[in-house]
Amino acid sequence: MKFYIDEKFLTSVEITDPDSLTPDELLRILCDHSHTSHRIFHNHEEFEKLRDTLRQEKYIKRVAGDGERYPKYDLVIAPFELNDQKFELNHVFLDADGMRILFKTSRIRYF
């Protein structure tokens, strides 16, 4: 299966008003050990919609990591393509910022 997302959505967005979050959303963000500062970021909404679709259609699943190094991540459980980038079984499905870097570096041509 092939999926597409406009690459302008491969970014994180700063939450400038934590009071706008529901208690569950705030708790989820604060419990995520990947945040190392008082500034809070989350994936762009359009990227989250794509991630939700991939989860619902059983291409990726959320798994618990090994603690501090990889708190939680998505794992590819069925092969698919996103913007012509192939994702194979057991690959890690990155967050929006990581995906932007992956796409950018995969286009670099070496001699």
ChimeraX attribute file (.defattr): number of C-alpha atoms within 10 A of each C-alpha:
attribute: neighborCount
match mode: 1-to-1
recipient: residues
	/A:1	8
	/A:2	11
	/A:3	13
	/A:4	11
	/A:5	13
	/A:6	9
	/A:7	14
	/A:8	10
	/A:9	17
	/A:10	22
	/A:11	21
	/A:12	17
	/A:13	15
	/A:14	13
	/A:15	13
	/A:16	10
	/A:17	8
	/A:18	13
	/A:19	9
	/A:20	10
	/A:21	12
	/A:22	10
	/A:23	10
	/A:24	9
	/A:25	11
	/A:26	14
	/A:27	11
	/A:28	10
	/A:29	15
	/A:30	13
	/A:31	10
	/A:32	13
	/A:33	13
	/A:34	13
	/A:35	12
	/A:36	8
	/A:37	6
	/A:38	7
	/A:39	10
	/A:40	17
	/A:41	14
	/A:42	15
	/A:43	18
	/A:44	18
	/A:45	15
	/A:46	16
	/A:47	21
	/A:48	16
	/A:49	13
	/A:50	15
	/A:51	21
	/A:52	14
	/A:53	14
	/A:54	17
	/A:55	17
	/A:56	11
	/A:57	11
	/A:58	12
	/A:59	21
	/A:60	26
	/A:61	19
	/A:62	12
	/A:63	12
	/A:64	10
	/A:65	12
	/A:66	9
	/A:67	9
	/A:68	10
	/A:69	9
	/A:70	13
	/A:71	14
	/A:72	16
	/A:73	15
	/A:74	20
	/A:75	20
	/A:76	20
	/A:77	17
	/A:78	17
	/A:79	15
	/A:80	18
	/A:81	13
	/A:82	15
	/A:83	12
	/A:84	11
	/A:85	15
	/A:86	11
	/A:87	19
	/A:88	16
	/A:89	13
	/A:90	13
	/A:91	15
	/A:92	15
	/A:93	19
	/A:94	15
	/A:95	19
	/A:96	23
	/A:97	16
	/A:98	14
	/A:99	17
	/A:100	16
	/A:101	13
	/A:102	13
	/A:103	16
	/A:104	11
	/A:105	10
	/A:106	9
	/A:107	9
	/A:108	8
	/A:109	6
	/A:110	4
	/A:111	3
